[in-house]
Amino acid sequence: MNKLDNKLQKIFIDASPMSEVRLTGIPHFTAELVSALDKHKDNGMKFNIVLLIAFDKRKMIQRWNYENVQIRSIPIPGRLLNLIWKYRLLPPIDIFFGKGTYLFPNYKNWPLYKSKSLTYIHDLGYIRYPQFVQPKNLKFLQNGMKIWTKRSDLILTGSENAKMEISKLLKIRMNKIVRIYHGVEHETYCKKSIDEINAAKNKYNIKGEYIITIGSFEPRKNLIRLVEAYQQLPEKIRDTYSLCLVGGGGWLNEEIFAMINEAQDRGYNIVRPNNYVEDDDLPALISGAVLLVHPALYEGFGLPPLQAMACGTAVAVSNNTSLPEVVGDAGILFNELDSKDISVKINKVLSDKILRLRMIESGISQAMKFSWNKSANQLLEHIYNKDES
């Protein structure tokens, strides 16, 4: 790790999301954004990156081996730090670490004294679909959002749809909200070889051709309607293509697990890998799929369809929130509330090879519009502007 120049603009990042053992959603987003900043041409020339983490979580951050990023430990264990923060006893954090721009990637932020505060609000699902949020997390968001937005100089979010919702539902002026699209790592998410695909399929016991969906097993991901839609496909299609469900355990998932088990007992070819699917295996599994279906009821961005397009896999997604922004003209859109429509659109793609080839070509072009380097550049533009204002 290079020694950092204290005279440069410092960007402090709350690294707590990156301390999770398994990276999904926001932790994955945070790690990718930090990686892009670490590799950025201006790192060490115009700015320095400093990751802030509770001392007992430091090892979880060191696993990335960033070259141009400093890690500073907060001399309080993570659980105690969360309690101090929860009861609003945490003093301005920049008193201890110095003046700069503080970036908070996961909704909540810390009090500051003389520094700039940038906070990511990824979506407002807790307002739109409170019944799908864990009660503890729902209360946490409801109680804290007004405070976090008030002490932020800028609110950052991943789509135009999320920006509009944040302004409307939280009553925040539009010029305080910045849309920064998420990216995709094109060196990682690209079409994989047959050997790589077969190795990943064998590892997770996936046989033959398959449709894939990726996401936590939670109500917002709308997997119940996807399983219903799969069962409505023509028998010939079902015999040819299995439905592969990849994702973590999630919450409020008893109904979907029961439905999957029942469908499997009735002979439907639905596959759920027993082992946790490692991040390194996702590009190959996506590349091997004939179609990625993303039936979510609500998204702040929607990374799996972008990853799929980058891998040369056709995508079909819900016609809501940010998803049409992400897939552009490359994806097939369906009514996420209508399992019949989902089934019809899936069948349309699977039955028409020429259509799939057009979708794949358009998808690769669409995916090229997104990169973590672009995300980092846009973030830095706003940091520099705020610093100069």
C-alpha positions in Angstrom: 0.0 0.0 0.0 1.4 3.4 -1.0 1.9 6.1 1.6 -0.8 8.7 1.0 -0.1 12.5 0.6 -2.0 14.3 3.4 -2.2 17.5 1.2 -4.5 15.9 -1.3 -8.3 16.0 -1.2 -9.3 13.1 1.1 -12.3 11.0 0.4 -13.3 9.0 3.5 -15.6 6.0 2.9 -17.7 4.1 5.4 -16.5 0.6 4.6 -18.8 -1.3 6.9 -20.9 -2.8 4.1 -17.7 -4.4 2.7 -17.1 -6.2 6.0 -19.9 -8.7 5.2 -18.7 -12.3 4.6 -20.8 -12.6 1.4 -21.2 -9.6 -0.8 -24.6 -9.0 -2.2 -26.4 -5.9 -3.2 -25.0 -2.8 -1.5 -21.8 -4.5 -0.2 -21.0 -5.6 -3.7 -21.7 -2.1 -5.0 -19.5 -0.6 -2.4 -16.6 -2.9 -3.1 -16.8 -2.3 -6.9 -16.9 1.5 -6.5 -13.9 1.5 -4.2 -12.1 -0.7 -6.6 -12.7 1.8 -9.4 -11.5 4.6 -7.2 -8.4 2.7 -6.3 -7.5 2.2 -10.0 -8.5 5.8 -11.0 -5.8 7.9 -12.7 -6.4 10.7 -10.2 -5.9 8.6 -7.1 -2.7 9.9 -5.5 -2.7 12.9 -7.9 -5.9 14.8 -6.9 -7.4 12.7 -4.1 -6.7 10.0 -1.5 -9.1 7.2 -0.5 -9.4 6.4 3.2 -11.7 3.5 4.3 -13.1 3.8 7.8 -13.9 0.6 9.6 -14.3 -0.7 13.2 -11.0 -2.2 14.3 -12.5 -5.7 14.7 -13.7 -5.7 11.1 -10.4 -4.5 9.5 -9.3 -8.0 8.3 -12.5 -8.3 6.2 -11.5 -5.1 4.4 -7.9 -6.1 3.9 -8.9 -9.1 1.7 -9.2 -6.9 -1.4 -5.5 -5.8 -1.4 -6.2 -2.4 -2.8 -3.0 -0.7 -3.9 -3.8 3.0 -3.4 -6.3 2.9 -0.5 -5.6 3.6 3.1 -7.6 1.8 5.9 -8.1 3.6 9.1 -9.5 1.7 12.1 -12.2 3.2 14.4 -11.0 2.2 17.9 -14.4 0.8 18.8 -15.7 -2.7 18.1 -18.4 -2.9 15.4 -21.3 -3.8 17.6 -20.5 -1.1 20.1 -20.1 1.4 17.3 -23.5 0.6 16.0 -25.1 1.0 19.4 -23.4 4.4 19.9 -24.5 5.5 16.5 -28.1 4.1 17.0 -28.6 6.2 20.2 -27.1 9.2 18.5 -24.1 9.4 20.8 -21.5 9.4 18.1 -19.6 12.7 17.9 -18.7 14.3 14.6 -16.4 11.7 13.0 -14.2 14.2 11.2 -12.9 15.5 14.5 -10.9 12.3 14.7 -10.1 11.6 11.1 -9.8 15.1 9.6 -11.6 17.3 7.2 -12.6 16.0 3.7 -15.5 14.4 1.8 -17.2 11.6 3.6 -19.0 9.0 1.5 -21.7 6.8 3.0 -22.7 4.0 0.7 -25.6 2.5 2.7 -28.3 5.0 3.6 -27.1 5.9 7.1 -24.4 8.4 7.7 -22.4 9.9 10.6 -22.4 13.4 12.0 -19.7 15.7 10.7 -18.3 19.0 11.8 -16.6 20.7 8.9 -16.7 18.1 6.1 -18.9 17.4 3.1 -21.3 14.5 3.4 -22.4 12.4 0.4 -24.9 9.6 1.1 -26.2 6.9 -1.2 -29.9 6.2 -1.0 -30.4 3.2 -3.3 -34.2 3.0 -3.3 -37.3 3.7 -1.2 -38.6 0.2 -1.1 -39.3 0.6 2.6 -41.9 3.3 1.6 -43.3 1.7 -1.5 -43.4 -1.9 -0.1 -43.1 -1.7 3.7 -44.8 -5.1 4.0 -41.7 -6.7 2.3 -39.1 -5.2 4.7 -37.9 -6.9 7.8 -39.6 -5.1 10.8 -36.3 -4.2 12.4 -34.9 -2.7 9.2 -38.1 -1.0 8.4 -38.1 0.8 11.8 -34.4 1.7 11.3 -35.1 3.3 8.0 -38.2 5.1 9.0 -36.6 6.6 12.1 -33.3 7.6 10.5 -34.0 8.8 7.0 -35.0 12.4 7.8 -31.8 12.8 9.9 -29.5 11.3 7.3 -30.9 13.3 4.4 -30.8 16.5 6.4 -27.1 16.3 7.2 -26.1 15.2 3.6 -24.7 17.8 1.2 -25.7 15.5 -1.7 -27.9 12.4 -2.0 -26.6 9.9 -4.5 -28.7 7.2 -6.2 -28.4 4.7 -9.0 -31.2 5.6 -11.5 -33.4 8.4 -12.7 -36.5 6.6 -11.3 -34.9 6.5 -7.9 -34.0 10.1 -8.1 -37.6 11.1 -8.9 -38.9 9.0 -6.1 -36.5 10.4 -3.5 -37.4 13.9 -4.5 -41.1 13.2 -4.4 -41.4 10.9 -1.4 -38.8 12.5 0.8 -39.5 16.0 -0.3 -35.9 16.8 -1.3 -35.1 19.4 -3.9 -33.9 17.8 -7.2 -30.6 19.7 -7.3 -29.5 18.0 -4.1 -29.9 14.5 -5.6 -27.4 13.1 -8.1 -28.0 10.1 -10.3 -24.9 8.0 -10.8 -25.5 4.7 -12.6 -23.9 1.6 -11.3 -21.4 -0.1 -13.4 -20.3 -3.6 -14.5 -16.8 -5.1 -14.5 -16.5 -5.9 -18.2 -13.3 -7.9 -17.7 -15.2 -10.2 -15.3 -18.7 -10.2 -16.8 -18.1 -11.2 -20.4 -18.9 -14.3 -22.4 -17.2 -17.3 -20.9 -15.8 -20.4 -22.7 -17.7 -23.7 -22.9 -15.2 -25.2 -20.5 -15.8 -22.5 -17.9 -19.6 -22.8 -18.3 -19.5 -26.6 -17.9 -17.3 -26.4 -14.9 -19.7 -24.0 -13.2 -22.7 -26.1 -14.1 -21.1 -29.3 -12.8 -20.2 -27.5 -9.6 -23.8 -26.6 -8.9 -25.4 -29.7 -10.5 -27.1 -27.8 -13.3 -27.8 -30.0 -16.4 -28.8 -29.1 -19.9 -30.1 -25.7 -21.0 -31.6 -23.3 -18.5 -33.2 -20.0 -17.7 -31.6 -18.2 -14.8 -32.7 -15.6 -12.2 -30.4 -14.1 -9.6 -31.5 -12.4 -6.4 -32.3 -12.9 -2.7 -35.3 -15.1 -1.8 -37.5 -12.2 -0.6 -41.0 -11.1 -1.6 -39.8 -8.0 -3.5 -38.0 -10.3 -6.0 -41.4 -11.7 -7.0 -40.1 -15.3 -7.4 -43.6 -16.8 -6.8 -44.9 -15.3 -10.0 -41.8 -16.5 -11.9 -42.3 -20.1 -10.7 -46.0 -19.8 -11.7 -44.9 -18.4 -15.1 -42.5 -21.3 -15.6 -45.2 -23.9 -14.9 -47.4 -22.2 -17.6 -44.8 -22.6 -20.3 -45.5 -25.1 -23.1 -44.4 -28.6 -22.1 -41.8 -28.7 -24.9 -40.1 -25.6 -23.6 -40.1 -26.9 -20.0 -38.6 -30.2 -21.2 -35.8 -28.3 -22.9 -35.1 -25.5 -20.4 -34.9 -25.8 -16.6 -35.4 -22.8 -14.3 -32.3 -22.1 -12.2 -32.9 -19.9 -9.1 -29.6 -18.4 -7.8 -29.6 -16.3 -4.6 -29.2 -16.0 -0.9 -31.6 -16.9 1.8 -33.3 -13.6 2.1 -36.4 -13.2 4.4 -40.1 -13.8 4.4 -39.4 -16.6 2.1 -41.4 -19.6 3.5 -44.0 -19.3 0.8 -41.6 -19.3 -2.1 -39.6 -22.2 -0.7 -42.8 -24.3 -0.2 -43.9 -23.5 -3.8 -40.5 -24.5 -5.2 -40.6 -27.8 -3.3 -44.1 -28.5 -4.4 -43.3 -27.8 -8.1 -40.2 -30.0 -7.9 -42.3 -32.8 -6.4 -44.7 -32.5 -9.3 -41.9 -33.0 -11.7 -41.1 -29.4 -12.8 -37.5 -28.9 -13.7 -36.7 -26.2 -11.2 -33.1 -26.1 -9.8 -31.9 -24.3 -6.7 -28.2 -24.8 -6.1 -27.7 -26.3 -2.6 -24.3 -24.6 -2.2 -23.8 -20.8 -2.0 -22.9 -19.6 -5.5 -19.6 -17.9 -5.4 -19.2 -14.5 -7.1 -16.4 -15.9 -9.2 -18.8 -18.5 -10.7 -21.6 -16.1 -11.6 -20.2 -14.9 -15.0 -20.0 -18.5 -16.2 -23.5 -19.5 -14.9 -24.9 -16.3 -16.5 -23.0 -17.0 -19.8 -24.4 -20.5 -19.9 -28.0 -19.5 -19.5 -30.2 -19.0 -22.6 -32.2 -16.2 -20.8 -32.0 -14.2 -17.5 -35.4 -13.3 -16.1 -35.6 -10.5 -13.5 -39.2 -10.3 -12.2 -38.7 -7.9 -9.3 -41.6 -5.8 -8.1 -39.2 -2.9 -7.4 -35.6 -2.0 -7.9 -33.3 0.9 -7.3 -31.1 -0.2 -10.1 -31.0 -3.9 -11.0 -27.5 -5.3 -11.5 -28.2 -8.9 -12.7 -29.7 -7.8 -16.0 -26.7 -5.6 -16.7 -24.3 -8.4 -15.8 -26.3 -10.7 -18.1 -26.2 -8.3 -21.1 -22.4 -7.9 -20.6 -22.1 -11.8 -20.7 -24.0 -12.0 -23.9 -27.2 -13.4 -22.4 -30.7 -12.3 -23.4 -32.7 -10.6 -20.6 -36.4 -10.3 -19.8 -37.3 -7.9 -17.0 -40.2 -6.3 -15.2 -41.6 -3.1 -16.7 -41.2 -1.0 -13.6 -38.9 1.4 -11.7 -35.3 1.5 -12.9 -35.3 -1.7 -15.0 -36.3 -0.2 -18.4 -33.5 2.3 -17.9 -30.9 -0.4 -17.4 -31.9 -2.7 -20.3 -32.9 0.0 -22.7 -34.1 -1.5 -26.0 -32.2 -4.7 -25.5 -34.5 -6.4 -23.1 -38.0 -7.8 -23.2 -40.4 -6.2 -20.7 -43.3 -7.9 -19.0 -46.0 -7.1 -16.5 -44.5 -8.3 -13.2 -48.0 -8.7 -11.6 -49.2 -11.1 -14.3 -47.6 -14.5 -14.3 -49.3 -15.3 -17.7 -47.6 -12.3 -19.3 -44.2 -13.3 -17.8 -44.7 -16.8 -19.3 -45.7 -15.5 -22.7 -42.6 -13.2 -22.9 -40.3 -16.0 -21.7 -41.8 -18.3 -24.4 -41.4 -15.6 -27.0 -37.7 -15.4 -26.4 -37.0 -19.1 -26.1 -39.0 -19.9 -29.2 -37.3 -17.4 -31.5 -33.5 -17.8 -31.9 -33.2 -14.9 -34.3 -34.9 -12.6 -31.7 -32.4 -13.9 -29.1 -29.5 -13.1 -31.3 -30.7 -9.6 -31.8 -31.3 -9.2 -28.1 -27.8 -10.5 -27.3 -26.2 -8.1 -29.8 -28.2 -5.1 -28.5 -27.5 -6.2 -24.9 -23.8 -6.2 -25.3 -24.0 -2.6 -26.7 -26.3 -1.5 -23.9 -24.0 -3.0 -21.3 -21.0 -1.0 -22.7 -22.7 2.2 -21.6 -22.1 1.2 -18.0 -18.8 0.8 -16.2 -17.5 1.4 -12.6 -15.0 3.8 -14.0 -17.8 5.9 -15.4 -19.5 5.8 -12.0 -16.2 6.8 -10.2 -15.7 9.7 -12.7 -19.2 11.1 -12.1 -18.8 10.7 -8.3 -15.4 12.6 -8.4 -16.9 15.4 -10.5 -19.4 16.1 -7.8 -16.9 15.8 -5.0 -14.6 18.3 -6.8 -17.5 20.6 -7.4 -18.7 20.5 -3.8 -15.1 21.0 -2.6 -14.8 24.1 -4.8 -18.2 25.6 -3.9 
